[in-house]
Amino acid sequence: MMISVFGSERFRLIGILGLVMALALAMAAQMAFANQIDRFAGTYTGSVSFESGGKTIQRDLNVKIAPTKAGFTVDWTTGTYRADGTLKAKSYSVEFQPSERDGVYGAAMKNNVFGKAVPLDPMKGEPYVWGRIEDDTLTVFSLYVYDDGEYEIQQFDRTLVEGGLELKFKSMRDGHVHRELGAYLERVEG
């Protein structure tokens, strides 16, 4: 009788140790993620000029990167000045959550019928968005599939540099570079 009591105590202890180790590994993974995104957290602002249709276009750029409980968000606004001097602004906000791949994050842009945040559906004309962190660069990709089946991939590389971010934007349509832009974004908060 004493042997079985001792045996069950040993199994209970092994179970408790296993649970403690699993929690420690989960906490270590969460801390590693937090260290990755915390370096980018902040608000950044800048501008870019480029030629389009024989005209020089100036865009104001703002981005905010913030950790969340389950991942992080990237909010950005581009502002273009109209001929009458008024500003036309477009804003985007994407929440990212860690995937099963190290350093790769899925966009959680809508909730499914079960209330789980999931990516949008490119076959419905919605952008499929994902991100990755590699060294000092946070990259956001957006894939668009057009009604005729052609596609566009936009890539936003945001690299940490002294005092802010270096932004490199590339748009590719059906495998051909459509537009490339670069700008420096100064950290104004964070």
N, CA, C and O of each residue as an XYZ file, in Angstrom:
760
protein
N       0.825     -1.195      0.000
C       0.000      0.000      0.000
C       0.866      1.255      0.000
O       0.557      2.214     -0.708
N       1.929      1.267      0.770
C       2.810      2.441      0.814
C       3.495      2.680     -0.523
O       3.734      3.825     -0.905
N       3.809      1.615     -1.228
C       4.473      1.765     -2.517
C       3.555      2.480     -3.504
O       4.013      3.356     -4.238
N       2.280      2.131     -3.539
C       1.373      2.786     -4.481
C       1.137      4.240     -4.110
O       0.998      5.079     -5.000
N       1.087      4.567     -2.820
C       0.947      5.968     -2.416
C       2.183      6.739     -2.841
O       2.088      7.833     -3.395
N       3.358      6.150     -2.572
C       4.599      6.791     -2.965
C       4.648      6.960     -4.488
O       5.073      8.004     -4.985
N       4.214      5.935     -5.225
C       4.192      5.984     -6.680
C       3.274      7.073     -7.192
O       3.648      7.786     -8.123
N       2.082      7.236     -6.624
C       1.162      8.274     -7.088
C       1.688      9.663     -6.747
O       1.455     10.609     -7.499
N       2.389      9.801     -5.631
C       3.000     11.083     -5.274
C       4.090     11.441     -6.284
O       4.245     12.600     -6.669
N       4.830     10.430     -6.700
C       5.895     10.649     -7.669
C       5.302     11.103     -9.009
O       5.835     12.013     -9.643
N       4.202     10.472     -9.441
C       3.557     10.879    -10.692
C       2.981     12.286    -10.579
O       3.031     13.056    -11.538
N       2.441     12.621     -9.426
C       1.905     13.966     -9.215
C       3.035     14.987     -9.301
O       2.874     16.039     -9.919
N       4.174     14.685     -8.687
C       5.323     15.580     -8.726
C       5.838     15.733    -10.158
O       6.164     16.841    -10.585
N       5.910     14.631    -10.898
C       6.344     14.691    -12.297
C       5.371     15.547    -13.108
O       5.799     16.333    -13.953
N       4.068     15.404    -12.859
C       3.066     16.208    -13.554
C       3.208     17.685    -13.252
O       3.100     18.525    -14.146
N       3.452     18.000    -11.986
C       3.628     19.406    -11.589
C       4.878     19.978    -12.237
O       4.851     21.097    -12.749
N       5.971     19.227    -12.220
C       7.213     19.699    -12.854
C       7.014     19.912    -14.355
O       7.507     20.892    -14.913
N       6.296     19.001    -15.008
C       6.009     19.147    -16.435
C       5.207     20.410    -16.710
O       5.489     21.125    -17.672
N       4.213     20.692    -15.879
C       3.401     21.890    -16.032
C       4.244     23.146    -15.836
O       4.109     24.106    -16.594
N       5.107     23.147    -14.830
C       5.980     24.294    -14.569
C       6.905     24.530    -15.761
O       7.113     25.671    -16.172
N       7.458     23.457    -16.313
C       8.351     23.598    -17.472
C       7.593     24.131    -18.686
O       8.114     24.982    -19.407
N       6.382     23.651    -18.923
C       5.586     24.133    -20.049
C       5.269     25.618    -19.896
O       5.352     26.378    -20.861
N       4.905     26.029    -18.683
C       4.625     27.452    -18.434
C       5.879     28.292    -18.618
O       5.806     29.393    -19.163
N       7.027     27.794    -18.175
C       8.284     28.530    -18.327
C       8.627     28.704    -19.804
O       9.063     29.780    -20.214
N       8.437     27.660    -20.603
C       8.703     27.761    -22.039
C       7.758     28.747    -22.711
O       8.177     29.524    -23.569
N       6.487     28.722    -22.327
C       5.508     29.660    -22.900
C       5.872     31.094    -22.535
O       5.789     31.994    -23.371
N       6.276     31.305    -21.283
C       6.666     32.655    -20.857
C       7.927     33.107    -21.593
O       8.032     34.274    -21.968
N       8.877     32.207    -21.803
C      10.101     32.557    -22.527
C       9.778     32.946    -23.968
O      10.336     33.910    -24.492
N       8.873     32.195    -24.611
C       8.474     32.527    -25.979
C       7.791     33.883    -26.023
O       8.052     34.669    -26.934
N       6.919     34.178    -25.057
C       6.230     35.465    -25.005
C       7.225     36.591    -24.774
O       7.101     37.656    -25.380
N       8.209     36.376    -23.909
C       9.223     37.401    -23.655
C      10.069     37.644    -24.899
O      10.407     38.790    -25.195
N      10.419     36.585    -25.635
C      11.197     36.747    -26.865
C      10.401     37.563    -27.882
O      10.957     38.438    -28.546
N       9.089     37.278    -28.010
C       8.240     38.046    -28.919
C       8.198     39.505    -28.483
O       8.356     40.408    -29.304
N       7.983     39.737    -27.172
C       7.902     41.108    -26.668
C       9.193     41.866    -26.960
O       9.153     43.037    -27.336
N      10.338     41.203    -26.790
C      11.611     41.859    -27.086
C      11.717     42.212    -28.560
O      12.281     43.252    -28.900
N      11.185     41.368    -29.451
C      11.231     41.659    -30.883
C      10.420     42.902    -31.211
O      10.927     43.815    -31.862
N       9.171     42.951    -30.771
C       8.288     44.044    -31.179
C       8.530     45.319    -30.378
O       8.343     46.415    -30.908
N       8.936     45.207    -29.132
C       9.155     46.402    -28.314
C      10.194     47.338    -28.929
O      10.117     48.553    -28.741
N      11.154     46.794    -29.651
C      12.172     47.635    -30.292
C      11.549     48.564    -31.340
O      12.052     49.663    -31.573
N      10.459     48.125    -31.967
C       9.815     48.902    -33.025
C       8.717     49.825    -32.501
O       8.311     50.761    -33.191
N       8.239     49.567    -31.291
C       7.091     50.306    -30.758
C       7.371     51.808    -30.755
O       8.428     52.263    -30.318
N       6.394     52.559    -31.257
C       6.511     54.005    -31.277
C       5.704     54.604    -32.404
O       5.052     53.897    -33.171
N       5.759     55.926    -32.492
C       5.088     56.673    -33.549
C       6.160     57.372    -34.371
O       7.091     57.967    -33.827
N       6.016     57.291    -35.686
C       7.016     57.817    -36.606
C       6.325     58.677    -37.657
O       5.176     58.426    -38.023
N       7.036     59.692    -38.139
C       6.465     60.572    -39.154
C       7.546     60.984    -40.157
O       8.726     61.077    -39.817
N       7.121     61.229    -41.396
C       8.036     61.656    -42.443
C       7.265     62.003    -43.696
O       6.043     62.140    -43.658
N       7.972     62.146    -44.809
C       7.314     62.446    -46.080
C       8.155     61.885    -47.212
O       9.333     61.571    -47.043
N       7.522     61.768    -48.366
C       8.196     61.262    -49.558
C       7.655     62.013    -50.766
O       6.480     62.374    -50.815
N       8.536     62.243    -51.744
C       8.140     62.848    -53.024
C       8.488     61.868    -54.132
O       9.516     61.192    -54.082
N       7.609     61.799    -55.145
C       7.864     60.922    -56.281
C       7.135     61.449    -57.502
O       6.215     62.260    -57.400
N       7.564     60.973    -58.650
C       6.955     61.366    -59.920
C       5.875     60.367    -60.300
O       6.076     59.157    -60.192
N       4.723     60.873    -60.749
C       3.648     60.018    -61.231
C       2.849     60.786    -62.271
O       2.307     61.853    -61.981
N       2.775     60.253    -63.469
C       2.015     60.893    -64.527
C       2.537     62.273    -64.885
O       1.759     63.154    -65.251
N       3.856     62.473    -64.783
C       4.455     63.756    -65.115
C       4.331     64.795    -64.015
O       4.729     65.943    -64.212
N       3.792     64.426    -62.869
C       3.633     65.354    -61.747
C       4.443     64.871    -60.550
O       4.650     63.672    -60.363
N       4.892     65.819    -59.753
C       5.559     65.477    -58.500
C       4.500     65.369    -57.416
O       3.736     66.303    -57.171
N       4.472     64.220    -56.780
C       3.511     63.962    -55.714
C       4.253     63.970    -54.383
O       5.314     63.358    -54.253
N       3.700     64.655    -53.406
C       4.259     64.670    -52.047
C       3.273     63.963    -51.139
O       2.078     64.259    -51.157
N       3.776     63.023    -50.339
C       2.930     62.327    -49.378
C       3.519     62.455    -47.987
O       4.718     62.277    -47.774
N       2.645     62.768    -47.052
C       3.024     62.735    -45.646
C       2.780     61.316    -45.143
O       1.773     60.700    -45.492
N       3.685     60.801    -44.333
C       3.614     59.432    -43.849
C       3.653     59.405    -42.330
O       4.477     60.076    -41.709
N       2.772     58.638    -41.746
C       2.756     58.430    -40.299
C       2.536     56.952    -40.036
O       1.722     56.314    -40.703
N       3.259     56.405    -39.067
C       3.065     55.011    -38.682
C       3.192     54.899    -37.166
O       4.026     55.546    -36.532
N       2.336     54.058    -36.618
C       2.402     53.752    -35.189
C       2.456     52.233    -35.052
O       1.615     51.522    -35.602
N       3.448     51.745    -34.318
C       3.619     50.321    -34.063
C       3.479     50.131    -32.560
O       4.176     50.779    -31.779
N       2.570     49.233    -32.154
C       2.305     49.060    -30.729
C       2.068     47.592    -30.394
O       1.358     46.896    -31.119
N       2.659     47.120    -29.295
C       2.365     45.755    -28.859
C       0.938     45.660    -28.343
O       0.391     46.632    -27.823
N       0.338     44.483    -28.490
C      -0.977     44.195    -27.929
C      -0.837     42.950    -27.062
O       0.240     42.359    -26.977
N      -1.915     42.563    -26.429
C      -1.885     41.374    -25.581
C      -1.527     40.120    -26.375
O      -0.809     39.250    -25.881
N      -2.033     40.029    -27.614
C      -1.831     38.818    -28.412
C      -0.812     38.996    -29.534
O      -0.504     38.022    -30.221
N      -0.279     40.188    -29.748
C       0.636     40.416    -30.856
C       1.049     41.873    -30.937
O       1.632     42.413    -29.997
N       0.744     42.517    -32.072
C       1.050     43.935    -32.220
C       0.172     44.516    -33.325
O      -0.393     43.783    -34.136
N       0.069     45.838    -33.342
C      -0.659     46.533    -34.396
C       0.296     47.457    -35.147
O       1.266     47.975    -34.593
N      -0.014     47.641    -36.420
C       0.654     48.645    -37.234
C      -0.464     49.511    -37.811
O      -1.315     49.027    -38.557
N      -0.449     50.784    -37.461
C      -1.404     51.764    -37.976
C      -0.610     52.745    -38.831
O       0.423     53.250    -38.392
N      -1.081     53.021    -40.050
C      -0.373     54.000    -40.853
C      -1.354     54.837    -41.647
O      -2.450     54.406    -42.006
N      -0.901     56.061    -41.905
C      -1.688     57.034    -42.665
C      -0.786     57.649    -43.722
O       0.357     58.013    -43.449
N      -1.319     57.758    -44.934
C      -0.632     58.498    -45.990
C      -1.524     59.673    -46.362
O      -2.729     59.524    -46.562
N      -0.916     60.821    -46.450
C      -1.654     62.031    -46.799
C      -1.106     62.629    -48.078
O       0.100     62.836    -48.205
N      -1.988     62.908    -49.029
C      -1.604     63.511    -50.303
C      -2.309     64.858    -50.413
O      -3.500     64.977    -50.126
N      -1.553     65.868    -50.834
C      -2.135     67.203    -50.988
C      -2.781     67.341    -52.356
O      -2.176     67.033    -53.383
N      -4.025     67.811    -52.349
C      -4.748     68.064    -53.594
C      -4.302     69.400    -54.177
O      -3.612     70.176    -53.516
N      -4.698     69.660    -55.409
C      -4.334     70.912    -56.089
C      -4.820     72.138    -55.315
O      -4.182     73.190    -55.353
N      -5.966     72.001    -54.603
C      -6.497     73.151    -53.854
C      -5.850     73.299    -52.472
O      -6.246     74.167    -51.694
N      -4.849     72.450    -52.163
C      -4.130     72.563    -50.900
C      -4.706     71.727    -49.765
O      -4.094     71.638    -48.700
N      -5.858     71.118    -49.966
C      -6.431     70.278    -48.910
C      -5.731     68.918    -48.895
O      -5.153     68.484    -49.891
N      -5.799     68.276    -47.764
C      -5.122     67.000    -47.567
C      -6.107     65.843    -47.692
O      -7.152     65.832    -47.041
N      -5.765     64.876    -48.530
C      -6.549     63.649    -48.658
C      -5.763     62.561    -47.932
O      -4.642     62.234    -48.323
N      -6.347     62.003    -46.881
C      -5.635     61.017    -46.074
C      -6.294     59.649    -46.167
O      -7.519     59.535    -46.196
N      -5.462     58.611    -46.215
C      -5.922     57.227    -46.152
C      -5.247     56.587    -44.948
O      -4.033     56.689    -44.772
N      -6.053     55.925    -44.124
C      -5.515     55.289    -42.921
C      -5.802     53.799    -42.946
O      -6.835     53.348    -43.441
N      -4.860     53.053    -42.399
C      -4.968     51.603    -42.323
C      -4.547     51.162    -40.930
O      -3.701     51.792    -40.296
N      -5.144     50.078    -40.465
C      -4.775     49.511    -39.171
C      -4.845     47.993    -39.292
O      -5.863     47.435    -39.703
N      -3.745     47.333    -38.926
C      -3.693     45.881    -39.012
C      -3.160     45.338    -37.700
O      -2.142     45.803    -37.188
N      -3.861     44.347    -37.163
C      -3.387     43.645    -35.975
C      -2.700     42.371    -36.437
O      -3.218     41.645    -37.285
N      -1.534     42.108    -35.875
C      -0.772     40.915    -36.212
C      -0.671     40.013    -34.987
O      -0.558     40.484    -33.855
N      -0.715     38.709    -35.237
C      -0.561     37.716    -34.179
C       0.514     36.724    -34.597
O       0.634     36.405    -35.780
N       1.300     36.231    -33.637
C       2.350     35.276    -33.984
C       1.765     34.037    -34.662
O       0.685     33.568    -34.303
N       2.493     33.522    -35.639
C       2.108     32.276    -36.298
C       2.967     31.152    -35.711
O       3.734     31.369    -34.774
N       2.831     29.989    -36.257
C       3.656     28.867    -35.799
C       5.086     28.970    -36.327
O       5.946     28.179    -35.940
N       5.345     29.926    -37.196
C       6.690     30.139    -37.750
C       7.354     31.283    -37.004
O       6.757     32.345    -36.827
N       8.569     31.071    -36.575
C       9.308     32.068    -35.816
C       9.498     33.345    -36.632
O      10.011     33.303    -37.751
N       9.085     34.474    -36.072
C       9.272     35.764    -36.725
C       8.262     36.089    -37.805
O       8.381     37.128    -38.454
N       7.253     35.221    -38.023
C       6.227     35.459    -39.041
C       4.891     35.649    -38.330
O       4.541     34.886    -37.430
N       4.149     36.677    -38.747
C       2.923     37.068    -38.062
C       1.769     37.150    -39.047
O       1.898     37.736    -40.122
N       0.650     36.565    -38.677
C      -0.543     36.615    -39.501
C      -1.390     37.819    -39.130
O      -1.447     38.218    -37.967
N      -2.045     38.393    -40.126
C      -2.944     39.520    -39.877
C      -4.265     38.991    -39.334
O      -4.788     37.982    -39.807
N      -4.784     39.673    -38.355
C      -6.079     39.333    -37.771
C      -6.991     40.523    -38.033
O      -7.135     41.406    -37.187
N      -7.611     40.537    -39.221
C      -8.326     41.733    -39.668
C      -9.840     41.634    -39.580
O     -10.535     42.639    -39.735
N     -10.361     40.435    -39.332
C     -11.805     40.294    -39.132
C     -12.031     39.069    -38.250
O     -11.133     38.245    -38.072
N     -13.234     38.960    -37.704
C     -13.563     37.812    -36.865
C     -14.395     36.815    -37.659
O     -15.297     37.190    -38.407
N     -14.069     35.517    -37.478
C     -14.874     34.488    -38.138
C     -16.131     34.220    -37.314
O     -16.366     34.902    -36.317
N     -16.942     33.244    -37.712
C     -18.214     32.976    -37.034
C     -18.018     32.526    -35.588
O     -18.954     32.575    -34.790
N     -16.804     32.088    -35.246
C     -16.516     31.654    -33.886
C     -15.878     32.756    -33.049
O     -15.511     32.533    -31.895
N     -15.748     33.950    -33.636
C     -15.175     35.079    -32.919
C     -13.660     35.124    -32.943
O     -13.063     35.965    -32.271
N     -13.019     34.236    -33.702
C     -11.563     34.205    -33.795
C     -11.106     35.175    -34.873
O     -11.670     35.209    -35.967
N     -10.079     35.967    -34.560
C      -9.533     36.909    -35.531
C      -8.787     36.137    -36.616
O      -7.947     35.287    -36.322
N      -9.106     36.448    -37.881
C      -8.529     35.741    -39.027
C      -8.146     36.751    -40.112
O      -8.590     37.899    -40.073
N      -7.314     36.325    -41.091
C      -6.966     37.206    -42.213
C      -8.158     37.430    -43.144
O      -9.151     36.705    -43.088
N      -8.041     38.432    -43.989
C      -9.037     38.677    -45.024
C      -8.843     37.676    -46.164
O      -7.839     36.966    -46.209
N      -9.806     37.624    -47.080
C      -9.808     36.643    -48.164
C      -9.482     37.320    -49.499
O     -10.304     38.078    -50.013
N      -8.295     37.061    -50.072
C      -7.937     37.721    -51.339
C      -8.828     37.308    -52.509
O      -8.886     38.023    -53.509
N      -9.518     36.179    -52.412
C     -10.413     35.760    -53.496
C     -11.717     36.549    -53.481
O     -12.531     36.437    -54.398
N     -11.910     37.351    -52.429
C     -13.076     38.230    -52.347
C     -12.685     39.688    -52.584
O     -13.454     40.600    -52.279
N     -11.483     39.902    -53.130
C     -11.022     41.260    -53.397
C     -10.421     41.942    -52.182
O     -10.111     43.133    -52.232
N     -10.252     41.210    -51.096
C      -9.674     41.755    -49.872
C      -8.169     41.478    -49.859
O      -7.722     40.490    -50.441
N      -7.388     42.332    -49.208
C      -5.939     42.073    -49.166
C      -5.615     40.956    -48.169
O      -6.188     40.894    -47.082
N      -4.696     40.083    -48.555
C      -4.152     39.096    -47.626
C      -2.858     39.699    -47.089
O      -1.947     40.004    -47.858
N      -2.776     39.868    -45.782
C      -1.675     40.609    -45.163
C      -0.949     39.719    -44.166
O      -1.575     38.975    -43.411
N       0.372     39.803    -44.170
C       1.172     39.130    -43.159
C       2.423     39.961    -42.914
O       2.732     40.876    -43.677
N       3.132     39.638    -41.851
C       4.336     40.385    -41.514
C       5.434     39.463    -41.047
O       5.209     38.290    -40.750
N       6.626     40.020    -40.987
C       7.750     39.270    -40.434
C       8.724     40.257    -39.816
O       8.807     41.421    -40.205
N       9.450     39.747    -38.845
C      10.536     40.516    -38.247
C      11.807     39.731    -38.492
O      11.931     38.571    -38.097
N      12.750     40.388    -39.154
C      14.044     39.782    -39.435
C      15.108     40.814    -39.086
O      15.206     41.862    -39.724
N      15.898     40.505    -38.074
C      16.925     41.423    -37.571
C      16.258     42.749    -37.166
O      15.391     42.763    -36.292
N      16.659     43.859    -37.799
C      16.123     45.179    -37.448
C      15.026     45.640    -38.401
O      14.721     46.831    -38.451
N      14.426     44.720    -39.160
C      13.414     45.105    -40.145
C      12.085     44.421    -39.873
O      12.008     43.197    -39.764
N      11.045     45.231    -39.766
C       9.661     44.760    -39.691
C       9.077     44.954    -41.088
O       8.985     46.079    -41.580
N       8.684     43.850    -41.722
C       8.139     43.906    -43.077
C       6.673     43.527    -43.043
O       6.286     42.555    -42.394
N       5.852     44.304    -43.750
C       4.438     43.991    -43.928
C       4.203     43.777    -45.415
O       4.557     44.616    -46.243
N       3.601     42.639    -45.737
C       3.263     42.289    -47.115
C       1.748     42.334    -47.269
O       1.016     41.952    -46.355
N       1.278     42.799    -48.422
C      -0.146     42.772    -48.769
C      -0.281     42.187    -50.163
O       0.365     42.654    -51.102
N      -1.120     41.163    -50.302
C      -1.382     40.530    -51.589
C      -2.801     40.859    -52.004
O      -3.749     40.628    -51.252
N      -2.945     41.403    -53.213
C      -4.252     41.713    -53.783
C      -4.433     40.857    -55.029
O      -3.524     40.777    -55.855
N      -5.585     40.220    -55.180
C      -5.918     39.476    -56.392
C      -7.075     40.227    -57.046
O      -8.144     40.385    -56.456
N      -6.841     40.691    -58.291
C      -7.848     41.478    -58.994
C      -8.881     40.578    -59.656
O      -8.674     39.371    -59.786
N      -9.993     41.171    -60.071
C     -11.098     40.413    -60.682
C     -10.660     39.585    -61.881
O     -11.210     38.512    -62.130
N      -9.671     40.079    -62.627
C      -9.208     39.335    -63.802
C      -8.128     38.307    -63.469
O      -7.589     37.668    -64.372
N      -7.802     38.139    -62.172
C      -6.815     37.165    -61.742
C      -5.408     37.713    -61.624
O      -4.530     37.044    -61.078
N      -5.174     38.924    -62.128
C      -3.858     39.531    -61.935
C      -3.689     39.860    -60.459
O      -4.662     39.942    -59.708
N      -2.426     40.048    -60.055
C      -2.173     40.278    -58.637
C      -1.201     41.435    -58.438
O      -0.485     41.850    -59.349
N      -1.210     41.927    -57.221
C      -0.262     42.947    -56.786
C       0.206     42.575    -55.394
O      -0.591     42.191    -54.537
N       1.500     42.692    -55.178
C       2.070     42.508    -53.843
C       2.732     43.816    -53.451
O       3.567     44.352    -54.180
N       2.348     44.316    -52.294
C       2.993     45.498    -51.738
C       3.854     45.043    -50.561
O       3.453     44.195    -49.764
N       5.041     45.630    -50.475
C       5.979     45.282    -49.412
C       6.454     46.553    -48.739
O       7.012     47.438    -49.389
N       6.233     46.644    -47.431
C       6.673     47.776    -46.628
C       7.767     47.282    -45.690
O       7.473     46.567    -44.732
N       9.015     47.644    -45.941
C      10.118     47.321    -45.033
C      10.340     48.531    -44.135
O      10.595     49.635    -44.616
N      10.244     48.315    -42.845
C      10.497     49.379    -41.871
C      11.689     48.943    -41.029
O      11.568     48.074    -40.166
N      12.844     49.557    -41.290
C      14.093     49.165    -40.651
C      14.480     50.191    -39.593
O      14.473     51.395    -39.848
N      14.817     49.699    -38.405
C      15.263     50.571    -37.326
C      16.598     51.204    -37.692
O      17.553     50.508    -38.038
N      16.656     52.524    -37.613
C      17.893     53.282    -37.806
C      17.941     54.322    -36.693
O      16.955     54.531    -35.986
N      19.072     54.961    -36.546
C      19.212     55.949    -35.478
C      18.143     57.033    -35.613
O      18.058     57.702    -36.642
N      17.334     57.201    -34.578
C      16.322     58.248    -34.537
C      14.999     57.922    -35.209
O      14.090     58.751    -35.202
N      14.868     56.722    -35.796
C      13.599     56.428    -36.453
C      13.612     55.148    -37.264
O      14.225     54.150    -36.886
N      12.914     55.207    -38.398
C      12.774     54.064    -39.294
C      13.139     54.475    -40.712
O      12.849     55.591    -41.143
N      13.772     53.569    -41.425
C      13.947     53.743    -42.856
C      12.844     52.922    -43.512
O      12.763     51.711    -43.309
N      11.999     53.576    -44.294
C      10.891     52.915    -44.981
C      11.276     52.674    -46.429
O      11.710     53.583    -47.136
N      11.106     51.424    -46.856
C      11.253     51.081    -48.280
C       9.946     50.424    -48.690
O       9.517     49.436    -48.095
N       9.326     50.983    -49.707
C       8.062     50.467    -50.229
C       8.290     49.968    -51.647
O       8.948     50.621    -52.457
N       7.731     48.797    -51.929
C       7.800     48.246    -53.284
C       6.445     47.668    -53.626
O       5.840     46.953    -52.827
N       5.970     47.983    -54.826
C       4.730     47.424    -55.353
C       5.071     46.653    -56.609
O       5.705     47.182    -57.523
N       4.639     45.373    -56.651
C       4.869     44.541    -57.833
C       3.530     44.076    -58.373
O       2.678     43.603    -57.620
N       3.346     44.211    -59.678
C       2.137     43.724    -60.340
C       2.520     42.638    -61.328
O       3.319     42.855    -62.239
N       1.936     41.468    -61.131
C       2.210     40.315    -61.987
C       3.709     40.104    -62.204
O       4.149     39.819    -63.318
N       4.489     40.248    -61.127
C       5.919     39.964    -61.170
C       6.802     41.101    -61.631
O       8.021     40.940    -61.694
N       6.221     42.258    -61.958
C       6.999     43.395    -62.431
C       6.905     44.534    -61.414
O       5.833     44.820    -60.880
N       8.042     45.174    -61.157
C       8.050     46.294    -60.214
C       7.214     47.425    -60.788
O       7.457     47.894    -61.900
N       6.232     47.853    -60.019
C       5.346     48.947    -60.423
C       5.839     50.270    -59.824
O       5.871     51.292    -60.510
N       6.222     50.244    -58.544
C       6.678     51.470    -57.881
C       7.603     51.095    -56.728
O       7.387     50.098    -56.039
N       8.628     51.906    -56.532
C       9.519     51.776    -55.382
C       9.727     53.160    -54.798
O       9.989     54.122    -55.520
N       9.606     53.246    -53.484
C       9.783     54.510    -52.778
C      10.601     54.267    -51.521
O      10.618     53.161    -50.981
N      11.269     55.299    -51.070
C      11.998     55.217    -49.817
C      11.849     56.519    -49.050
O      11.747     57.593    -49.643
N      11.837     56.415    -47.721
C      11.712     57.612    -46.892
C      12.280     57.332    -45.511
O      12.352     56.187    -45.065
N      12.677     58.403    -44.850
C      13.094     58.317    -43.451
C      11.928     58.789    -42.599
O      11.361     59.852    -42.852
N      11.568     58.004    -41.591
C      10.495     58.379    -40.665
C      11.107     58.609    -39.296
O      11.711     57.710    -38.711
N      10.944     59.815    -38.796
C      11.499     60.185    -37.498
C      10.612     59.686    -36.371
O       9.389     59.805    -36.433
N      11.237     59.126    -35.336
C      10.478     58.693    -34.159
C      10.046     59.949    -33.401
O      10.877     60.770    -33.013
N       8.727     60.088    -33.197
C       8.209     61.248    -32.476
C       7.623     60.854    -31.125
O       7.401     61.714    -30.272
N       7.371     59.559    -30.922
C       6.873     59.028    -29.648
C       7.379     57.618    -29.489
O       7.616     56.906    -30.465
N       7.543     57.221    -28.224
C       7.868     55.818    -27.960
C       9.257     55.576    -27.672
O       9.647     54.433    -27.434
